[in-house]
Amino acid sequence: MNALKLPWNAHFDAPERHGLAPGKVANIKIQTADNHTAVVQRPTVLFFHGNAATRAVSLRVHLYSGFTSRLDVNVLAIDYRGFGDSPGTPTEDGLSLDAKAAWDWLIAQGASPHDVLIVGHSLGTAVASNLSASLSEDGVKFRGTVLMSPFSSLYTLIDTYNIFGLFPVMLPINMIPRAADIYKSFLVHKFDTLSVIAKLKVPVLILHAENDWDISHTHSDTLFDALLEPYLPPVYSPPESQESWSTQQWSEYHAQLVTRRETRESLLTRTVIPNFGSMDQFDNFGERITLLKTSIGSHNWVGVLEGVQEVIRVTFFTHGNLDLQ
C-alpha cells in the first residue's frame, strides 16, 4: 500500500503545514547503501511506520508530537523506498537497508546508540525487529525496542488479517481445501519477527490494543511467549496416541502442565491498570521484557494514548515506577 501517498499533495519540505511547530522539524534525505534516498543532546526515537501512506499522515504526526512532548526526545521518522517522496520499490531486504541507513545516519550525526529507542508500528515492527536483531548480533547496546501492534510473521498474519477490520482476507480461499497453503507458499516476503525476536538483547516493550480488528492482539502474545519460552520447563508427551495413554502417563503429563504454569506465574509480574489494560513483565538476561495490552486504541491509535506513552517513558527514559492505577 506504499502507492497511497497520503496525505495527498503532502508538503514534506514544509512540516509546519502538517501541524508541527515551526522550526521544530527538518526534512532530511538519507543515502542508503544501495544508493536510494530515504528521508529524517536528547535521546532519539527511530520510528518505522506501517504499510500505508507516508510519514506525514495525520495520525503519525500526532504520534511524533506525543513522543517529543511527553518523552522529551528527538524523532527520526523515515519513508521507506517507494513510500512518500522516497524513490524505488519496497522489498523486505530494501526496507531493512533503509532502516540501517537511518540508524547509520543517526550515529554519524553523533547520536549514542544507548540514546536511540527503536520503535515500529504494524509493518514497521518487522522492520524494527530485524534492525534490532542485527544490532544485537553485532554487540551494539541501544536503548531498546518498542513493537506497536505487531504480527508474528506475514505467513501467520494472513490467517487472521481483516480488511478494514471487517472482512477476513483468507475467508474465500479457506473454503477451498489446501488452497490457503498453496497461496502462502507463493509469499515472497516473510517479515518473520518470530524467528528473530529472541536475538534482541535489549529491553523490549510489546504493546497491542485488544480492540485491534486489523491485527489480532494474539500476535503479541505469541512474540512475548517466544521470549519467555526458554525459562519454562518443557512438556513431554508419550509417543503413543492419547487414546492409549495409561492413567500414570496422563498423571505425569498433567503434572508437567501444572509445573509449567506455576513457573510462568512465578516469572511474570502482572499489573492491572483500571479502565486501561494490563501489563506483564519479566527479566530476560537482565533486560526487562514487557507486554502491554490496552482495552482501547484500535490498530492505528494505540501509540497515541497518553497511558501508552507514559509506559514508554517510564520503561525507557526514567528509573521510576509506573503509576497508572
N, C-alpha and C positions, 0 to 999 in steps of 0.2 A: 504493500500500500504506500510505498515511497512516492508514487506518482501523484498522490494527493498533496499538493503543495499548499496546504492550509497553514495560516490564513492566506486567502487569495491576495495577490499583489503585496506580499509581505515586504516590509521595509527593513531588511536585515542590517543595512548601514545606518539606520535611524531607530535604535531600540526604544527611544523615548516615545515613539509613535505607537508602541505596543503596551504602554503603561509603566515602563521602567523609568526610574528617576534620571533626569538629565545629568550627564557626566558620570553616571554610575556604571554604564555598560559599554564595552567595546566589541566591535565585530572584527574578529581576527581570523586570518587564513593560516592554516597549518599544513605544511607539506608532509605527506606520508612517505613511507619507504618506497612505495611503487609509484610515486610522483602524482598522486591525486591530492587535491586540496580539500581539507575538511576545516570547518570553521570551529575561537574562544573569546606589617609582616604577620596576614591571617591564615588560618587553615583554609583548605580549599576542598569543596565538593566537586568531584569529577562526575558529571551526570550523563547517563546514556538513556535516551528516551525510547519509546515503544515503536511499533511498526507502521504508524500512520502519521501523516502531517509533518511538521517541522519543529525546530527548536523555538519558534516564535508563536506557536499556537497558545491561546489564552490560558488554558489550564496549566501549561508548563511555566508560563510567566508567573502565575500565582505561586507555583512551587518554588521558583528561584527567589521570589520576594520573601517567601516564608523562611527559606534557608538563610538568606542574608540577614534578615532582621532578627529572627529567633535564635539562630545558631551563631551569628556574627562571623560568617565565613565568606570567602570568595566562592563563586560558582563558575565552573567552566562547563558549558553545555555545547555539544557538537551536533551537527547533522552528518550522518554517515554519507558515504558516496551514494549518489542517486537521490538523496533527500535534500530538500531545501535548495540552496544555491551551490551544493557540492556536486561536482560532475562525477560521472561514472555510473556503474551498475552495481547494485548491492549484492554481495555474496557473503556467506558465513566467514570465509577467510578474509574477505575485504573489510568487513566490519571489525574483525579482530585487528587488522592493520591500522584502521582508523583510530581504534581505541588506544593502541600502543603509541601512535603518533601523538595523540592528545596527552598521554602520560609523559612521553619524552619531552614534549614542548613545555609542560609544567616544570619538569626537573631542570630543563635548560634555562628557564626563567628564574631559577634559584629556589624553587619550592623544595622543601624537605619531604622525602617520602613519608615520614612519620606524620606530616601535617596534611596528607591527602586522604580523604574519605571517598571511596569509590561507591557510587550509587547507581543502580539500574532500575528501570521500571518496565514491566512486561517483557517485550523482546529484549530490551536493554539489560534485563537481568542475566540473560545468556551471555551478552557481550561483557558485562561487568564480571561475571563469574570466570569467563575464560581469561580475561586480563588479570584478575586477582590470582587465579591458579598459576598463571605463567610467572607473575612476580614472586609468588610464594616459592615456586620451584627454583627461582634464581636467588632466593635468600633475601629478598627485599622486604623490609618491615615497614608497612604503611599503616595508616590509622585503622582501617577496617573496611568492611563491605556491607552495604545495605541492599537487600533484594526486595523490591516492592512489587507485589502481585506477580510472583514468578511462576514459571512452569518447569516441570522436571525435565522434559525433553519435548522436542517437536513431535516425536513419534507418539508419545502418550497424550500430548495436548490435543491432537486432532480427535481423540476419542471422547474428550469432554468439552471441546470448544463449542460455544453457541454464538451464531452470527447475531450481532446486535443484542446479545444476551438472551435471545428468544428461540432461535432455530438451531438445533444440533446439526453441526456441519456433516457428521457422518451418518445421520439417520437414513438417507436414501441408500447409501452404499451398504449399510449394515443389513439391509433387507435381502441382500444377495449373499448366499453362502461363500465365505472365503474372499469376498470382494475387498473387504477392508484390508486384509493382509497383503493382497496383491497391490492395492493402491499405495499402501505405506512403503512397500518395497521400492517404489519409484521415487521416494523422497530424496532430493539431492542434498539438502541441508539438514543437519542433525540438531544443532543448538541443544546439546545434551548436557545440561547443567548437572544432572545427577551423577554423571560419570566423572566430573572434575571437582565437585564441591568439597570432597574430602581432602583435596590438596591445599585448601586455604588454611593458612597458619596465622590468621589474624582474627580479631573479634568479628562476629557475623551477626547481623540482625536480619531476620526474615519476617516480613510483615505482609498481611493479607486481610482484606475485608471479607467477612463471611457473607455479605450480600454482593459479592463479585459474581455477576452472571456471565462474564466472558471467560475467565479462567477460574476454575474451582479452587477454593482455598485448600482442598486436599493435596494439591501440588506442593504447597508449602509444608504440609505435614510430611510428605514424602522426603523432601530435602532435609528437613530438621531431623527426621528419623535416621536418615543416612549418616548424619554427623554423630548421632547418639549410638548407633548400632555397635561400634567397636567396644563400647563399655558394657554391653548387655551379654549375659550368658546365652549360648546357643541353645536351640531346642532340637533334639534329635528324635526322629520318628523311626520306629521299626520298619524294616524293608518291606514287610508284608502289607497287604491292603488292610485298611482299618477294620473291615468286617471280620478279619481273622485275628485281631489283637486279643490277647488274654487280658484278664482282669488286672494282673500285675503290670502289663505293658501300658494299659490305659492309666493306671495309677501313677506310674513313673512319668508318663507324658504330661499328665495334669500337674504333677509336682514341678516339672520344668517350667511350665507356663506360669505357675504361681511365683516361682523364684525370679523369673524374668520380669514379671510385673512388679514385684516388690523391689527389685534392683532399679528398675526405671523410676519408680516413685521416690526412691531414696536419692537418686542422682538429680532429679528435677526440683527446681524451686518454682512454685506456681504463685502468681499474683493475679487476683481477680480485681479488675478495675470497674467499679459500679457504673452502669449506664454507658460503658465504653468498650470493654472487651476483656481479654485475659492474656497473660504473658507467662511463658515457660522458659526457664533458663538453666544452663549447666555449663561447666567449665571443660573445655576441650584442649588438653595440653597447655593449660594455663590461660587460655583465651576464652572469653565469655561468648557463648552461643545463645541467641535469644530468638524465640518465636513469638511474635505479637499478632494476635487475632483481634480485629476490631469488628463491632457489630454493624457499623456503617462505613461509608467511604466508597463503596462500589469499586469498579476496576480502576477508574482514572483519577478519582479524587482522594483516595486513601492517604496519599503522601501530603496532601494539603491540610489534613486535620491537625489542629494545634496539639492534640494529645499525642499523635504520632511524632510530630516534630520535637515535642518535649522528650519523648523516649529516645530519639536520636541524639538530642543534646546531652542528656544525662549519660547515655551509654558511651558516647564517643568524645565529648568535649568537656566533661566535668568529672569530678571524683565524688559527687554527691549521690544521694539516694533518690530514686524516683518516688514522688509523692503525688499520685493522681487519685488516691482513694478519698 
